[in-house]
Amino acid sequence: MNVLFFSIFILFSALIFRLGYLQIVNGENYVRALERTEEVAVNTSVPRGRIYDRYGRVLVDNEPENAITYTKMQSTTTEEMLDIAEQLAMLIEQPTKRVTYRDKLDFWILKNKEAAYDKVSEKEETNLRATIEDEKEVQKEIDRLVRERITEEELAELTNFDLEVLAIYREMVSGYSLSPQIIKSEDVTAAEFARVSERLSDLPGVNTTTDWKRVKLSSLSILGRTTVPSKGIPKSKLDFYLARDYSRNDRVGESYFEAQYEELLQGQKSVVKNITNRQGAVVDTVTTYEGEPGKDLVTTIDTELQAEAERIVEEKLLELKNEYGSSKLLDRAFYVMMNPRTGELLAVVGKKIEKDPETGKQYVVDYSYGTFTTAYEVGSTIKAATLLMGYSQGVIQPGTTLIDQPIKLAGTDAKSSIFNRSGAIPMNDVTALERSSNSYMFQVAMMLGGSRYQYNMGLKLKDDTLQRMRNGYAQFGLGVNTGIDLPSEFSGYQGILDNPGKILNFAIGQFDTYTPMQLAQYISTIANNGYRVQPRLLKEIRKPSEDGETLGPVVEEVTPKILNRISNSQDEIDQVKKGLRQVYIGNQGSARTQFGNAPYTAAGKTGTAEVVYYGPLREEYGTTTINLTHVGFAPFENPEVAYAVFIPWVTTNYDIYQPQNNEIAREILDVYFKLKKKYAENGVSESSVEQKILPPTTDEKIDENTVEQTVK
């Protein structure tokens, strides 16, 4: 037992001795070794996802470009960064346009520390310390005083070379430690890239790499834009993106489609872990995740159809604008075509006439986002919804006959249909649509408000009439958001009801305002037998192409989203469709001239709204003018497309007939059916399994640095 106890004593003594040796003698070495393995994740650039049209034609692409980056270590001093900036300034030409006045002040202080801080006397510094307890606040106040006392003459001492150094230095300090910051990626010449690459060993933290430049192969503005590295993340969204591991100078979607689907397009950056020692110096680098490019997005747009629709709309817009005098207010036109069953947008066109302030010459810019961000009175195109609302609230039935006659209310001028200023013409609902009867719709509105028309009557309507009518129109998407998958949608302006007679105007589309996109969704709802479907621009999400010849595998195919169904029976919807068909083929149809001989079946409604102008020309506010609209769908029996035409403020001359709204609708619909036949003959399809990447329809390239044309 004594031997056993002695042995245990010896073993425990050895253990205690060993533990003491590890902790006391070698403890510091082991702590240092542990600190050597501290890992910090670093993100690097990957290409954004491409954007295609529905048939696999590239709309937005990436192009590689040389880039020079700088990674600041945790132990890097200001002096060391300044020295590297000076060396880089001798190797590259750095633009100085982003250097601010504040940058110059801070840089002058950095270069002339002693002279700078001599501008604040010891007495002033003592007084500051006596009144301010926080040392950081004291230094901040001293820095402020120094900046105030730097003269323009002293700032003028900064040479062009100094400004280049400053431009480089400000990029170097803009990021976090161990996070690569792009010093220059735009217009890096081969010579600059080579000079820096040769001297990397002398420039700690500097690297030459590949960045990806965004290039649009379409001028369609709803595709959106991305920021460029020189601009970086917008200030308003800086915290949002930094919290998601973005760098300050990353490209991000700035508008519309690029912004809406930023998370899909951005991709996953490769992650590199730097193993640092106790002093913060990197001793090893390990790639833990290779990263992957952003997802490729297939849009619903048909590029060929879009191009032809843009050409037609622009031609008709300029044709109308050339009618000098009466067209002084006209400056825009819109067209939207969508699949009423799926909500897929096949063409979204907006054109706007602008004037160069220097030359006075006119030019046309893309204004496709105006289709869902601007709203106008729609006129008679709304009458199909007025009838359906009358059916659903039980004030009329399919086939109801009313007398088209001037509506004379007490104390007002008579309101009438354009074709009947003084007579009395019995007509049913189908004929009312065919001939675009205002009187019929006025009487429906009066019945909705609990009154029936009598000559020279005082108009008294139920208090909730306006709201019930707005609710009825909202079922079609009028006056509410359509749900389009793009930001900044506008729902329209609601008129102010200062007398009950305006409710009659409301029934013929001359009170509240609606967007062209709402107008397209409205007619799609009727074409789709009462189902209102969300319009959308995204068709499919795919992985990046592996061979550059076929699109990558489908990750997700977007399915249609039904928002609601209108409160009408199928018989009621079919009755209205008959009336819309008569507009195109009836003897007195307002679009018979354009559609009567069409080789396909179609239906629709024309519209003319008498409005008061409140557009960009403030000096013309209050001028009376006319909006032209047109809605339709085809084929009549099984609609594949629904469409809306909108031309605000066409003319101030009410005596001339202008059919351009109807002509746009017919000519673009012709193009649709011709392309459908052409695609079938050439084997062009929308396969979700294996789809070839087709060449773009144009050689036009819009670089991400291109200044966007201004739309007022």
C-alpha positions in Angstrom: 0.0 0.0 0.0 2.9 2.4 0.8 4.5 1.6 -2.6 1.1 2.2 -4.3 0.5 5.6 -2.5 4.1 6.7 -3.3 3.6 5.8 -7.0 0.4 7.7 -7.2 2.1 10.7 -5.6 4.9 10.6 -8.1 2.4 10.4 -11.0 0.4 13.4 -9.8 3.5 15.4 -9.2 4.6 14.7 -12.8 1.2 15.7 -14.1 1.2 18.9 -12.1 4.8 19.7 -13.3 3.8 19.1 -16.9 0.7 21.3 -16.7 2.8 24.0 -15.1 5.3 23.7 -17.9 2.6 24.0 -20.6 0.9 27.0 -19.0 3.7 29.0 -17.5 6.7 28.2 -19.7 5.1 27.7 -23.1 1.7 29.3 -22.6 2.5 32.4 -24.6 3.7 30.3 -27.5 0.4 28.3 -27.6 -1.7 31.5 -27.4 0.3 32.9 -30.3 -0.2 29.7 -32.3 -4.0 29.9 -31.6 -4.1 33.5 -32.8 -2.3 32.5 -36.0 -5.4 30.5 -37.0 -7.9 33.4 -36.6 -10.0 33.3 -39.8 -11.6 36.3 -41.5 -14.0 35.8 -44.4 -13.3 37.9 -47.5 -15.6 38.2 -50.5 -14.5 38.5 -54.1 -16.3 39.5 -57.3 -18.5 37.1 -59.5 -20.5 37.9 -62.7 -24.1 38.9 -62.3 -26.7 36.7 -63.9 -27.6 37.4 -67.5 -31.1 38.5 -68.5 -32.8 36.9 -71.6 -36.0 37.3 -73.5 -38.6 34.5 -73.6 -36.8 32.8 -76.6 -33.3 32.9 -75.2 -32.0 36.1 -76.7 -29.6 38.0 -74.5 -31.0 41.3 -73.2 -28.4 42.1 -70.5 -24.9 40.6 -70.5 -21.5 40.8 -68.7 -18.2 41.7 -70.2 -14.9 41.1 -68.3 -12.6 44.0 -67.6 -9.3 44.5 -65.9 -9.4 45.7 -62.3 -6.9 46.8 -59.7 -7.9 46.2 -56.0 -6.4 46.9 -52.6 -6.9 44.9 -49.4 -6.1 46.7 -46.2 -4.6 44.5 -43.4 -5.6 45.0 -39.8 -2.2 46.3 -38.9 -1.8 48.6 -42.0 -1.0 52.2 -41.0 -2.2 55.4 -42.7 1.4 56.2 -43.7 1.8 52.8 -45.4 -1.4 53.2 -47.4 -0.4 56.7 -48.4 2.9 55.4 -49.6 1.2 52.6 -51.7 -1.2 55.2 -53.1 1.8 57.4 -54.2 3.4 54.4 -55.9 0.1 53.4 -57.7 -0.3 57.0 -58.9 2.9 56.7 -60.8 1.7 53.5 -62.4 -1.9 54.3 -63.3 -4.0 57.3 -64.3 -6.7 57.7 -61.7 -9.7 60.0 -62.4 -10.1 62.7 -59.8 -13.7 63.8 -60.6 -15.0 62.0 -57.4 -12.6 63.9 -55.1 -14.7 66.2 -52.9 -13.7 69.5 -51.2 -13.8 67.7 -47.9 -11.4 65.1 -49.3 -9.0 67.8 -50.2 -9.1 69.3 -46.7 -8.5 66.0 -45.0 -5.7 65.2 -47.5 -4.0 68.5 -46.9 -4.1 67.9 -43.1 -2.6 64.4 -43.7 0.3 65.8 -45.8 0.9 68.8 -43.5 0.0 67.6 -40.0 2.3 70.0 -38.1 1.3 73.1 -40.0 -2.4 72.0 -39.9 -2.6 71.6 -36.1 -0.6 74.7 -35.5 -3.7 76.5 -36.7 -5.3 75.7 -33.3 -3.5 77.4 -30.4 -2.7 75.7 -27.1 -5.0 78.1 -25.3 -7.9 77.1 -27.6 -7.1 73.4 -27.1 -7.0 73.9 -23.3 -10.4 75.6 -23.3 -11.9 72.8 -25.4 -10.6 70.2 -22.9 -12.1 72.2 -20.1 -15.5 72.3 -21.6 -15.7 68.9 -23.3 -15.0 65.7 -21.3 -14.9 63.2 -24.2 -11.5 63.1 -25.7 -12.9 62.0 -29.1 -15.2 64.9 -29.2 -12.4 67.3 -28.3 -10.3 65.9 -31.3 -13.4 66.2 -33.5 -13.8 69.9 -32.7 -10.1 70.5 -33.2 -10.3 68.9 -36.6 -13.3 71.0 -37.5 -11.4 74.2 -36.6 -8.4 73.1 -38.6 -10.5 72.5 -41.7 -12.2 75.9 -41.3 -8.8 77.7 -41.2 -7.2 76.0 -44.2 -7.1 78.7 -46.9 -7.8 78.3 -50.6 -4.2 79.2 -51.3 -3.0 76.3 -49.2 -5.4 73.9 -51.0 -4.1 75.2 -54.3 -0.7 73.7 -53.2 -2.1 70.3 -54.0 -0.7 69.3 -57.4 -2.4 67.1 -60.1 -0.3 64.3 -58.9 -1.4 64.9 -55.3 -5.0 64.8 -56.4 -4.4 61.4 -58.2 -2.9 60.1 -55.0 -5.9 61.4 -53.1 -8.3 59.7 -55.5 -6.5 56.4 -55.0 -6.2 56.8 -51.2 -9.9 57.6 -50.8 -10.8 54.3 -52.4 -8.3 52.4 -50.3 -9.8 53.6 -47.0 -13.4 53.3 -48.0 -13.7 49.6 -47.1 -13.1 47.3 -44.2 -9.9 45.5 -43.2 -9.3 42.3 -45.2 -12.0 43.3 -47.7 -10.8 44.0 -51.3 -11.7 47.4 -52.5 -11.7 48.2 -56.2 -9.2 51.1 -56.9 -9.9 51.2 -60.6 -11.9 48.9 -62.9 -13.2 51.3 -65.5 -10.9 52.0 -68.4 -7.9 50.1 -67.0 -5.5 50.0 -69.9 -3.4 46.9 -70.8 -0.3 48.9 -70.0 -1.6 49.9 -66.5 -2.6 46.4 -65.8 0.8 45.1 -66.8 2.8 47.7 -64.8 0.9 47.0 -61.6 1.1 43.3 -62.1 4.9 43.4 -62.4 5.2 45.3 -59.1 2.8 43.4 -56.9 5.6 42.2 -54.6 6.4 45.9 -53.9 2.8 46.9 -53.3 1.4 45.0 -50.2 -2.3 44.5 -50.5 -2.6 45.5 -54.2 -3.8 42.9 -56.6 -4.8 42.7 -60.3 -7.9 40.8 -61.1 -11.0 40.6 -63.3 -14.2 42.5 -62.8 -17.4 42.3 -64.7 -19.0 45.2 -66.6 -22.8 45.2 -67.2 -23.8 45.7 -70.9 -27.4 46.1 -72.1 -28.3 44.9 -75.6 -31.7 46.6 -75.4 -32.7 50.2 -74.6 -35.8 48.9 -72.7 -35.6 51.0 -69.6 -37.7 48.6 -67.4 -34.8 46.2 -67.5 -33.2 48.7 -65.1 -29.6 49.7 -64.4 -26.9 48.7 -62.0 -24.5 51.0 -60.1 -20.9 51.2 -61.2 -17.9 50.6 -58.8 -17.1 54.3 -58.8 -20.6 55.0 -57.5 -21.1 52.0 -55.3 -24.1 51.2 -53.2 -26.6 54.1 -53.0 -26.5 55.8 -49.6 -30.2 55.1 -49.0 -29.6 51.4 -49.1 -26.0 51.2 -47.8 -26.9 49.6 -44.4 -29.3 47.1 -46.0 -26.6 45.8 -48.4 -23.7 45.9 -46.0 -25.7 43.7 -43.6 -25.9 41.2 -46.5 -22.1 41.0 -46.9 -21.9 43.4 -49.9 -18.9 45.6 -50.3 -19.4 49.4 -50.5 -18.4 49.6 -54.2 -20.3 46.5 -55.4 -22.6 46.7 -58.3 -26.2 46.5 -57.2 -29.5 46.8 -59.1 -30.4 50.5 -59.1 -33.8 50.4 -60.8 -36.7 48.2 -62.1 -35.9 44.6 -63.1 -32.2 44.8 -62.0 -33.3 46.1 -58.6 -36.4 43.8 -58.2 -34.4 40.6 -58.6 -31.0 41.8 -57.1 -30.7 38.8 -54.8 -31.0 36.4 -57.7 -28.8 38.3 -60.1 -26.0 39.1 -57.7 -24.9 35.5 -57.2 -22.7 34.1 -54.4 -19.2 35.5 -54.0 -16.3 33.2 -53.5 -15.1 33.2 -49.9 -11.4 33.4 -49.0 -10.3 33.0 -45.4 -7.2 34.8 -44.4 -5.2 33.2 -41.6 -3.5 36.1 -39.7 -0.9 36.2 -36.9 -1.1 38.2 -33.7 0.0 41.4 -35.5 -2.8 41.1 -38.1 -0.5 40.1 -40.9 -1.8 37.4 -43.3 0.3 34.3 -43.1 -1.9 32.1 -45.3 -5.0 32.2 -47.5 -7.5 29.4 -48.0 -10.5 29.4 -50.4 -13.4 27.8 -48.6 -16.1 28.5 -51.2 -15.6 28.9 -54.9 -18.7 31.0 -55.3 -21.0 31.0 -58.3 -22.3 33.6 -60.8 -25.8 35.0 -60.3 -28.8 33.2 -61.6 -29.8 33.8 -65.2 -33.3 35.3 -65.6 -35.6 34.7 -68.5 -38.1 37.5 -69.1 -41.5 37.2 -70.7 -40.6 39.8 -73.3 -40.5 38.9 -77.0 -37.6 41.0 -78.3 -38.7 41.1 -81.9 -42.3 41.9 -81.0 -41.0 44.6 -78.6 -38.8 46.2 -81.3 -41.6 46.3 -83.8 -44.1 47.7 -81.3 -41.6 50.4 -80.3 -41.1 51.3 -84.0 -44.9 51.5 -84.6 -45.6 53.5 -81.5 -42.8 56.0 -82.2 -43.9 56.5 -85.8 -47.5 57.2 -84.8 -46.4 59.5 -82.0 -44.3 61.6 -84.3 -47.0 61.5 -86.9 -49.5 63.0 -84.4 -46.9 65.5 -83.1 -46.3 66.9 -86.6 -49.8 68.3 -86.6 -48.5 71.7 -85.5 -50.7 73.9 -83.2 -53.2 71.4 -81.9 -50.5 68.9 -80.8 -48.4 71.2 -78.6 -49.2 69.2 -75.4 -48.6 65.8 -76.9 -45.3 64.2 -75.8 -45.9 60.5 -75.0 -47.5 57.2 -76.1 -47.8 53.8 -74.5 -48.6 50.2 -75.5 -48.8 47.0 -73.4 -49.4 43.5 -74.6 -49.8 40.6 -72.2 -51.0 37.0 -72.1 -54.4 37.2 -70.2 -54.1 33.7 -68.9 -50.6 33.8 -67.5 -49.9 37.5 -67.0 -46.7 37.3 -69.1 -45.9 40.7 -70.6 -44.9 40.2 -74.2 -44.3 43.9 -75.0 -44.1 47.0 -72.8 -43.7 50.2 -74.8 -43.4 53.8 -73.7 -42.1 56.6 -75.9 -41.6 60.2 -74.9 -40.6 63.2 -76.9 -37.9 65.4 -75.3 -36.3 68.6 -76.4 -32.5 69.3 -76.2 -32.2 72.5 -74.2 -29.1 73.6 -76.1 -30.1 72.8 -79.8 -33.9 72.9 -79.4 -34.1 69.6 -81.4 -36.6 66.9 -80.4 -35.6 63.4 -79.7 -37.5 60.3 -78.5 -36.5 58.4 -75.4 -37.7 55.1 -73.9 -40.4 55.6 -71.3 -41.6 52.0 -70.8 -41.7 52.5 -67.0 -44.3 55.2 -67.6 -46.7 52.3 -68.3 -47.0 51.7 -64.6 -45.8 54.9 -63.0 -48.0 57.5 -64.7 -51.8 57.6 -65.0 -54.4 59.4 -67.1 -58.2 59.5 -67.8 -59.0 56.5 -70.1 -62.3 57.5 -71.7 -64.8 55.1 -73.3 -62.5 52.0 -73.0 -63.9 51.6 -69.4 -67.5 51.1 -70.6 -67.2 47.3 -70.6 -66.5 47.4 -66.9 -69.4 49.8 -66.3 -71.8 47.3 -67.9 -70.4 44.4 -65.9 -70.7 46.4 -62.7 -74.4 47.2 -63.7 -75.0 43.5 -64.1 -73.4 42.5 -60.8 -75.3 45.1 -58.8 -78.6 44.1 -60.5 -79.5 47.4 -62.1 -79.4 46.0 -65.7 -79.3 42.5 -67.2 -77.7 41.2 -70.4 -80.0 42.5 -73.2 -81.4 45.4 -71.2 -82.7 48.2 -73.6 -82.3 51.8 -72.7 -83.0 55.0 -74.7 -79.8 56.8 -75.9 -80.8 60.4 -75.5 -79.2 63.6 -74.2 -79.2 63.6 -70.4 -80.5 67.0 -69.2 -80.3 67.6 -65.5 -81.6 70.6 -63.6 -79.2 73.6 -63.9 -76.8 71.9 -66.3 -76.1 71.6 -70.0 -77.2 68.4 -71.7 -74.7 65.5 -71.8 -75.0 63.1 -74.7 -73.3 60.5 -76.9 -71.2 61.9 -79.7 -73.3 60.2 -82.4 -76.7 61.4 -80.9 -76.9 65.0 -79.8 -80.6 65.4 -79.9 -82.6 62.2 -80.8 -83.8 59.2 -78.9 -82.5 55.8 -80.0 -83.4 52.6 -78.2 -80.4 50.2 -77.8 -79.4 47.3 -75.8 -76.0 46.7 -74.0 -74.2 45.1 -77.0 -75.1 48.1 -79.3 -74.2 50.5 -76.5 -70.7 49.1 -76.6 -70.6 48.9 -80.4 -71.6 52.6 -80.8 -69.9 53.7 -77.5 -73.1 55.2 -76.0 -72.4 57.8 -73.3 -76.0 58.1 -72.5 -76.5 54.4 -71.8 -73.5 54.5 -69.3 -74.8 57.7 -67.7 -78.1 55.9 -67.0 -76.4 52.8 -65.6 -74.5 55.1 -63.2 -77.7 56.8 -62.1 -79.4 53.5 -61.5 -76.3 52.4 -59.4 -77.0 55.5 -57.3 -80.7 54.7 -56.9 -82.2 57.1 -59.5 -83.8 56.7 -62.9 -83.4 59.4 -65.5 -86.2 62.0 -66.1 -85.8 65.1 -68.1 -84.5 68.1 -66.1 -84.4 66.1 -62.9 -82.3 67.0 -59.9 -79.6 64.4 -59.5 -79.7 62.7 -56.1 -77.6 59.6 -55.7 -76.8 57.4 -52.7 -73.9 58.5 -50.6 -71.9 55.4 -51.2 -72.3 55.4 -55.0 -68.8 56.6 -55.8 -67.1 54.2 -53.5 -69.2 51.2 -54.8 -68.3 52.2 -58.4 -64.6 52.4 -57.4 -64.8 49.0 -55.8 -66.4 47.6 -58.9 -63.7 49.0 -61.2 -61.0 47.8 -58.7 -62.1 44.2 -59.4 -60.6 44.7 -62.9 -57.4 46.3 -61.6 -58.5 49.9 -62.3 -57.4 52.3 -59.5 -55.4 49.7 -57.6 -51.9 48.2 -58.0 -51.8 45.5 -60.7 -49.1 43.6 -58.8 -46.5 43.9 -61.5 -43.1 42.5 -60.4 -41.4 45.9 -60.7 -40.9 48.6 -58.1 -42.5 52.1 -58.0 -46.0 51.2 -59.3 -48.5 54.0 -59.2 -52.2 53.2 -58.6 -53.6 56.4 -60.1 -55.3 59.6 -58.9 -58.8 59.7 -57.5 -60.9 62.7 -58.5 -62.6 64.9 -56.0 -66.4 64.7 -56.0 -67.6 68.3 -55.7 -70.9 67.6 -57.5 -72.9 64.4 -58.2 -72.8 64.9 -61.9 -69.1 63.9 -62.0 -70.3 60.3 -61.2 -71.8 60.3 -64.7 -68.4 61.2 -66.1 -66.8 58.5 -63.9 -69.0 55.9 -65.8 -67.3 56.9 -69.1 -63.7 57.1 -67.9 -63.4 60.8 -67.3 -62.9 61.2 -63.5 -60.2 59.0 -61.9 -56.9 58.2 -63.7 -55.5 54.8 -64.5 -52.1 53.6 -65.8 -51.6 51.9 -69.2 -50.7 48.7 -67.2 -54.0 48.8 -65.3 -55.8 49.3 -68.6 -54.1 46.2 -70.0 -54.9 44.1 -66.9 -58.6 45.3 -67.1 -59.1 44.0 -70.6 -57.1 40.8 -69.8 -59.6 40.2 -67.0 -62.5 40.2 -69.4 -60.6 38.1 -72.0 -59.7 35.6 -69.2 -63.4 35.1 -68.3 -63.2 37.3 -65.2 -60.0 36.1 -63.7 -57.6 39.0 -62.9 -54.0 37.8 -63.2 -50.9 39.6 -62.0 -48.8 41.0 -64.9 -45.1 40.0 -64.6 -41.8 40.3 -66.4 -40.1 37.2 -64.9 -40.7 33.9 -66.7 -38.0 31.6 -65.4 -35.0 31.4 -63.1 -32.1 29.3 -64.5 -28.6 28.3 -63.5 -25.8 30.0 -65.6 -25.2 28.4 -69.0 -22.4 25.8 -68.9 -21.4 25.9 -72.6 -22.6 29.3 -73.8 -24.9 27.7 -76.4 -27.9 26.5 -74.3 -29.5 28.1 -71.3 -28.7 26.5 -67.9 -31.1 24.1 -66.1 -34.4 25.6 -64.8 -34.3 26.4 -61.1 -37.9 27.8 -61.0 -40.6 28.4 -63.5 -42.8 31.3 -62.3 -46.5 30.3 -62.2 -49.4 32.6 -62.9 -50.9 34.4 -59.9 -54.7 34.9 -59.9 -55.5 38.0 -57.8 -59.3 37.8 -57.9 -62.3 37.0 -60.0 -64.9 39.6 -60.8 -68.4 39.1 -59.4 -70.1 38.4 -62.7 -71.5 35.2 -64.3 -70.0 33.7 -67.4 -73.1 34.7 -69.4 -72.7 38.3 -68.4 -69.0 38.3 -69.4 -69.9 36.6 -72.7 -72.5 39.3 -73.3 -69.9 42.1 -72.9 -67.5 40.2 -75.2 -70.2 40.2 -77.9 -70.3 44.0 -77.6 -66.5 44.2 -77.8 -66.5 42.0 -80.9 -69.1 44.3 -82.5 -66.8 47.3 -82.0 -64.4 45.6 -84.4 -66.8 44.1 -87.0 -70.3 45.8 -86.4 -71.6 48.1 -89.1 -71.3 51.0 -86.6 -68.3 49.8 -84.7 -65.8 52.5 -83.8 -62.8 50.3 -84.8 -64.4 48.6 -87.9 -62.3 50.7 -90.3 -59.1 49.2 -88.8 -60.2 45.7 -87.8 -63.1 44.8 -90.1 -60.9 43.0 -92.6 -58.5 41.4 -90.1 -57.5 37.8 -91.0 -58.0 36.8 -87.3 -60.8 37.2 -84.8 -60.4 40.0 -82.2 -62.5 42.2 -80.0 -61.9 45.5 -78.2 -63.0 49.0 -77.4 -61.8 52.5 -78.4 -61.7 55.5 -76.1 -61.6 59.2 -76.3 -61.4 61.3 -73.1 -61.9 65.0 -72.9 -59.5 66.1 -70.1 -57.9 69.1 -68.5 -54.1 69.2 -69.0 -51.8 68.9 -66.0 -48.6 67.7 -67.6 -44.9 68.8 -67.7 -45.7 72.2 -69.3 -46.8 74.2 -66.3 -47.7 77.3 -68.4 -50.4 75.1 -70.2 -52.1 74.0 -67.0 -55.9 74.0 -67.4 -55.9 73.6 -71.2 -58.6 71.2 -72.4 -57.3 68.4 -74.5 -58.0 64.8 -75.6 -56.6 61.4 -74.6 -56.9 58.5 -77.0 -57.0 54.9 -75.8 -57.7 51.4 -77.2 -58.0 48.0 -75.5 -58.6 44.6 -77.1 -57.8 40.9 -77.2 -57.3 38.1 -79.7 -58.2 35.5 -80.9 -61.8 36.2 -79.8 -62.7 32.5 -79.2 -59.5 31.7 -77.2 -57.5 34.8 -76.3 -53.7 34.5 -76.4 -53.0 38.2 -76.0 -54.7 41.3 -74.6 -53.4 44.8 -75.2 -53.8 48.5 -74.4 -52.9 51.6 -76.3 -52.7 55.0 -74.5 -51.9 58.4 -76.1 -52.5 61.3 -73.6 -53.0 64.9 -74.6 -53.2 64.2 -78.3 -54.8 67.4 -79.5 -56.6 70.5 -78.5 -58.8 70.4 -81.6 -62.0 68.5 -81.0 -63.1 68.6 -84.6 -60.5 66.3 -86.2 -60.7 62.5 -86.2 -57.4 60.8 -85.2 -57.4 57.0 -85.5 -53.7 56.4 -84.5 -54.8 54.6 -81.3 -56.7 52.1 -83.4 -53.9 51.9 -86.0 -51.3 51.1 -83.4 -53.5 48.3 -82.0 -54.1 46.7 -85.4 -50.5 47.0 -86.7 -48.9 45.5 -83.6 -51.5 42.7 -83.5 -50.6 41.9 -87.1 -46.9 41.7 -86.1 -47.8 39.3 -83.3 -49.5 36.8 -85.6 -46.8 37.1 -88.3 -44.1 36.4 -85.7 -46.1 33.5 -84.3 -46.2 31.9 -87.8 -42.5 32.7 -88.3 -41.4 31.1 -85.0 -43.4 28.0 -85.8 -41.8 27.6 -89.2 -38.3 28.2 -87.8 -38.6 26.0 -84.8 -38.2 28.9 -82.3 -39.8 27.8 -79.0 -40.0 28.6 -75.3 -38.7 25.2 -74.1 -38.2 24.9 -70.4 -36.1 21.8 -70.8 -33.3 22.7 -73.3 -33.4 26.1 -74.9 -30.8 27.4 -77.3 -29.2 30.8 -76.7 -30.2 32.8 -79.7 -28.2 35.8 -81.1 -29.6 39.3 -80.1 -31.8 41.0 -82.6 -29.5 44.1 -82.6 -25.9 45.1 -82.5 -26.7 48.0 -80.1 -24.7 47.9 -76.9 -25.4 50.2 -74.0 -22.4 50.3 -71.6 -23.2 50.7 -67.9 -21.3 54.0 -67.9 -23.6 55.4 -70.6 -25.5 58.4 -69.2 -29.2 57.6 -69.1 -31.4 59.9 -71.2 -33.4 62.2 -69.0 -37.2 61.9 -69.0 -39.0 64.9 -67.5 
